[in-house]
Amino acid sequence: MTKQFGLSALLLLSTGLVAPAALAQTTGSGTTTGTGGATGAPPRASTPDAGRTQTSTPDAGVAQTQDGNAPGTQEQPVDISAPGAMEDIVVVGRNVPDLVRRTPEVVSVLSTADIARTGEGDIAGALSRVTGLSVVGNGFVYVRGLGDRYSLALLNGSQLPSPEPLRRSIPLDIFPTSVLASALVQKSYSVNYPGEFGGGVINLTTRAVPDKPFLSINVSGSGDTETTGLLGYTYYGSPTDWTGFDNGTRSTPAPLAAALSSGNLIVEGQNFTRRQIQDINASLVNARTTVVQRNGDIPANFAIDVNGGFARDIGDVRIGIIAAAGLSNTWRTRDATQQFSGGFVNGELTPTVDFRAVLTDNRIVANGLLGVGAEFGENRIRWTNLYIRDTIKQTRLARGTDAEGFDGTTPIIDQNTRWFERQLIDTQLVSEFKFDDFGLDFRGSYANSQRESPYERTFRYLFDSNVGDFVNNLGQAGSARVSFSDLNENAYSAGVDLSYKLPTATPITLTAGYAFNDNRRNSVRRDFRFLSADGALPSTVAQERPDYLLSDYNIYTYNILLQETSGQSGAAAYDAGLRVHAGYGQIVASVLPGVSVNIGVRYENGRQFVTPLELSGRPSTSVAQTTIKKEYWLPAGTVTWNLAEDMQFRVNASKTLARPQFRELAFQVYQDPEGDRLFFGNPFLVDTELKNVEARYEWYFGRDQRLTLGGFFKRIDNPIETFAFRSTGQLQTSFANAPSADLYGGEVEVQKYVPLDNIFSGDFFASRRLLLNANYTYTKSKLRVSEGDRITFADGTQFDARDFFRDGAPLTGQSDHLVNFQIGLDNKERVSQQTILVNYASKRVTNRGPAGTPQQPDIVEEPGVRLDFVAREEADFLGKVVEIKFEVRNILGTRFQEFQTAGDRRIDINTYDLGTSFSLGAGVRF
């Protein structure tokens, strides 16, 4: 008796691209099914090691149909009682090598190799190369022009809390690429994912059980033409700041801690005497947090990461451990023009606030990963633990004029020193079991995120012509402020999924699941200003630098007091929570030869609240509380038609939602270190609902080679938009629901490999091929605003929506055009890659223009064109294989530009040079 196996199945098994367990569930159209979890955590969804290309797509590794035949064909069943029936067993399989093709939804995938080719150090940068994706600010990913609130980020299928108070979504630039195996972007909705799915879901997959023991060490150094070796500013802080951890210098001093815990406002005559307040004032760390230092030679950046793992067979169980740790320390100086217009004067938009600000950020990111996995038969259990700490030490020095709060001609100097700590701890357990035709998955996770910002200090000095110097008398001529803020959030999630493959001639798989998520956040911000109780300070004292100005001697001699202003601009603290119970049912079936469907419905019951708190901890009576309780039925369906052997066409329709983020609901002031702007929330926001339709044609003309064309349309009810407003001479930002909006567009992607040995002769070209990858996304969005539409602001006041939103205006954050292009040389036998990368994003609105008569134009950002070059090369060194990587980023020197235009006049809200950056790194694997 002979046995013949399909070549594709043998190749898949022998190369380790899929586990044997994965060769179990497919549809008749060549697409896959499985128990994709309610939070996106599928059964066999892990990536076994960095070298594999599996992702978190349900049963992404499936390469053949359920009946073993090519899609659209059926083999007659064998009568085993017939003579000779068992002489030959022929298993006919079909290899669908492109993961993008064999998933039942519209997806884009970055494998380990794809991520390495981009050369990006974090996953946000790598994702910016994906069709329809752009990155805004510090690592927030926009899918098809929709803001980050419409994008769902998962880690191994579980949701994460954000360490950013600005957003509930997590900034993806805190995830180093070294701890990730792959990233999947699904743009069409399927009900196994959470309903908060507007633009798409980004599922990051960490490494799991390795094939063999390994240890790798990577180091790199970098710099840029606007920062490295040039003038910047910093302050001392503590001797351990370079690690991202303060040594205790910024801990709240005992007198202040006792006063804060009393629940009373720290104001003279209100529960505190003058002497007590002076003692609190004197207890603050002074010079180390206030003195700005010139640094004429800003150092270069460095990064190091170490990762390793091993696996061992214990009986029939394979146990694996993977660990990774990394530290990066980077510097960035921005010499920015920061202007603000109070409105039109004689028909022209003129700046009333005009500053040149130099900001130097020292950013330190520390990360660690520990994963333990077990595989036995077709079953897997994985425990993943992740730690990320992201710290920004920011120093700002600005000079200019202010006609909003002053005369507009007096020179002003502003000084800011800030320390922002963001930390994420996550632990998750995922188990995936297979019992013949049944699949059963369990998962649970706990995550904690924190954000602390102690000693946010601000000083303002005004030029006094009488003394010929800048002065700060802590009154009309100058000011000094300090703030302390703390955020803590816990997130719990759990889920179970069950799938069953019906024993029918036509492949049908039924899937059902339940998911639970509970996020709880507490945020506190305490604001203080320094005042001289005896009036204006003597001019000799007012001229002193900040640490001398607030010295213990001056505090007690000139009665300099600390006066709390917490809660004057919103709530001093708030509690927030979001609890969601969800269940779903899904059917994947081949309904006709070459045609499959994936349809289902998801039910979500969500309760979200934000409760402003008084200093005593009691709910506030002066600021509105938010409670949103809603139930949703969210249907989704995808039809896939295999037009030919290498072509298919998909159509998807769905209904999804986007809930307001905690920070958007909390009426509390906070500082955005990236945009250098203050934000306030709006407790009257409501949920956004979306109806989505999408179609896509795909032609796979070779392994990892494809041409795709797609179109999409979204009707969005109550989209949340950011708008700017004026307050105390500053441009500030808040949020409001626009009535509705439409978004539509199309995208095209082509990827082609060209073997060079067919074109050129010689040993150099014999093993090399040319990569050509290009994608373009056109997106158009229009707000729909009609007469009678109203919007509600944070204080409960209602306004005509047309005063803030123009009918036909684009959504904030949406670029009409996104272009990515890669051309590179690739050695097929070893690591040797040279890649040119081009990225372009057209103008996008960041804030609706401030209201007025007439309303000011929108504030826009112009990302422009970025040209990068990345080279990777292997070399032998002391018997070890060393990989060397060289990068040049922003070769064209494209600037960051955020501005308003009215006629020929331009107001630069925040504009600065980014410079060109260079990086050289090396890694060795043992």
Summary of the structure (lengths in Angstrom):
residues: 926
radius of gyration: 29.3
end to end distance: 45.1
largest distance: 113.9
contacts: 3376
relative contact order: 0.12
helix: 10%
strand: 56%
